[in-house]
Amino acid sequence: MSGLNLADVRKLQIQDGDVLILPDHVDHATLSEFMGRLRELEPAPKNVTVACCQIEQISEAQMNAAGWYRK
């Protein structure tokens, strides 16, 4: 994976339910290769979200203010 520096990946012990944050400069081909490698892990995580952008956790109040209501 030439376009991705593994030091930029924030979590390497990948488990179901994890969110992986990759740098926003990662190109589509590198992202596709990374996703393929995730599928090769044993056991392969079933529910992993991968994002190529800056993500931050916000509070429920902030989500409500943005119009995202929990059901």
NUDO-60351 format. One record per atom (N, C-alpha, C): y negated, x, z. Coordinates in steps of 0.05 Angstrom, whole numbers, padded with zeros to 5 digits, always signed. Atoms other than C-alpha are relative to their C-alpha. Example, Ala and Ser with C-alpha at 12.3 -4.5 7.8 and 13.67 -1.06 7.14 Angstrom:
// residues 2
+00024+00018+00000/+00090+00246+00156/-00024+00018+00000/+00024-00016-00001/+00021+00273+00143/-00022-00015+00014/
// end
This chain:
// residues 71
+00024+00017+00000/+00000+00000+00000/-00025+00018+00000/+00022-00019+00002/-00056+00042-00025/-00027-00010+00009/+00026+00011-00007/-00114-00005-00010/-00003-00007+00029/+00000+00008-00027/-00097-00016+00063/+00006+00023+00019/-00004-00020-00021/-00105+00033+00121/+00013-00015+00024/-00014+00015-00022/-00054+00011+00174/-00016+00002+00026/+00017-00002-00024/-00104+00034+00227/-00019-00024+00002/+00018+00023+00001/-00146-00026+00205/+00014-00026+00008/-00014+00024-00008/-00091-00076+00223/+00000-00001+00031/+00005+00002-00029/-00104-00101+00294/+00025-00003+00016/-00024+00004-00015/-00033-00119+00314/+00024+00007-00017/-00024-00008+00016/+00032-00087+00291/+00026-00010+00011/-00024+00012-00010/+00083-00119+00337/-00002-00030-00006/+00005+00027+00011/+00086-00183+00296/+00021-00019+00010/-00018+00021-00010/+00115-00246+00326/-00009-00027-00011/+00007+00026+00009/+00116-00319+00307/-00026-00009+00014/+00024+00010-00011/+00048-00351+00317/-00024+00019+00000/+00022-00020+00000/+00007-00287+00309/-00019-00005-00023/+00020+00000+00021/-00057-00283+00269/-00006+00030-00005/+00005-00027+00008/-00065-00217+00232/-00027+00002-00015/+00027-00003+00012/-00136-00195+00214/+00000+00026-00016/+00002-00023+00018/-00141-00148+00154/-00029+00003-00008/+00028-00004+00008/-00206-00117+00131/-00007-00017-00024/+00008+00018+00022/-00246-00160+00083/+00000+00014-00028/+00000-00014+00026/-00244-00105+00029/+00028+00003-00012/-00027-00001+00011/-00168-00112+00019/+00002-00017-00025/-00002+00015+00025/-00154-00132-00053/+00025-00018+00000/-00022+00020+00002/-00107-00188-00074/+00027+00013-00003/-00026-00013+00004/-00052-00141-00098/+00011+00012+00025/-00009-00012-00025/-00050-00104-00032/+00008-00022+00020/-00007+00022-00018/-00051-00169+00007/+00027-00012-00008/-00026+00010+00009/+00008-00195-00035/+00022+00019+00008/-00020-00019-00008/+00046-00131-00022/+00005-00001+00031/-00002+00002-00029/+00031-00136+00053/+00016-00024+00008/-00014+00025-00007/+00056-00208+00055/+00030+00004-00007/-00028-00005+00007/+00120-00186+00019/+00014+00017+00021/-00012-00017-00021/+00131-00132+00071/+00005-00015+00026/-00004+00017-00024/+00122-00183+00127/+00027-00015-00003/-00025+00016+00004/+00179-00224+00096/+00025+00018+00003/-00023-00018-00002/+00224-00162+00098/+00007+00008+00029/-00005-00007-00028/+00218-00154+00174/+00025-00014+00010/-00024+00012-00013/+00281-00168+00215/-00005-00002+00029/+00001+00026+00014/+00275-00219+00242/-00027-00005-00011/+00025+00005+00013/+00222-00243+00195/-00016-00022+00016/+00016+00021-00014/+00165-00280+00231/-00004-00024-00019/+00002+00024+00016/+00162-00352+00207/-00028-00012-00001/+00027+00012-00002/+00092-00373+00228/-00021+00021+00006/+00021-00021-00003/+00042-00317+00216/-00023-00007-00018/+00024+00004+00017/-00029-00327+00191/-00012+00027-00005/+00013-00025+00008/-00061-00270+00153/-00027-00007-00012/+00027+00004+00010/-00136-00268+00141/-00013+00026-00007/+00015-00024+00008/-00179-00218+00104/-00029-00006+00003/+00028+00004-00006/-00245-00230+00138/-00004+00003+00030/+00006-00002-00029/-00279-00226+00205/+00005-00028+00012/-00006+00026-00013/-00251-00280+00251/-00005+00004+00030/+00004-00001-00029/-00271-00295+00322/+00009-00027+00012/-00009+00024-00014/-00245-00344+00373/-00025-00014+00011/+00022+00015-00010/-00293-00400+00389/+00010-00021+00020/-00008+00019-00020/-00293-00449+00446/+00003-00028-00012/-00003+00028+00009/-00275-00523+00441/-00028-00013-00004/+00027+00011+00002/-00349-00540+00452/-00013+00009-00027/+00011-00010+00026/-00369-00496+00392/+00014-00014-00023/-00014+00014+00021/-00315-00529+00350/-00011-00029-00003/+00011+00027+00000/-00341-00598+00370/-00028-00001-00013/+00027-00002+00012/-00412-00577+00352/+00001+00004-00030/-00003-00004+00029/-00387-00556+00283/+00013-00024-00013/-00012+00024+00011/-00354-00624+00274/+00031+00002-00002/-00029-00003+00000/-00282-00600+00285/+00010-00011+00026/-00008+00013-00025/-00253-00648+00335/+00030+00001+00003/-00028-00001-00007/-00186-00640+00369/+00011-00028+00002/-00012+00027-00002/-00139-00700+00363/+00020+00000+00021/
// end
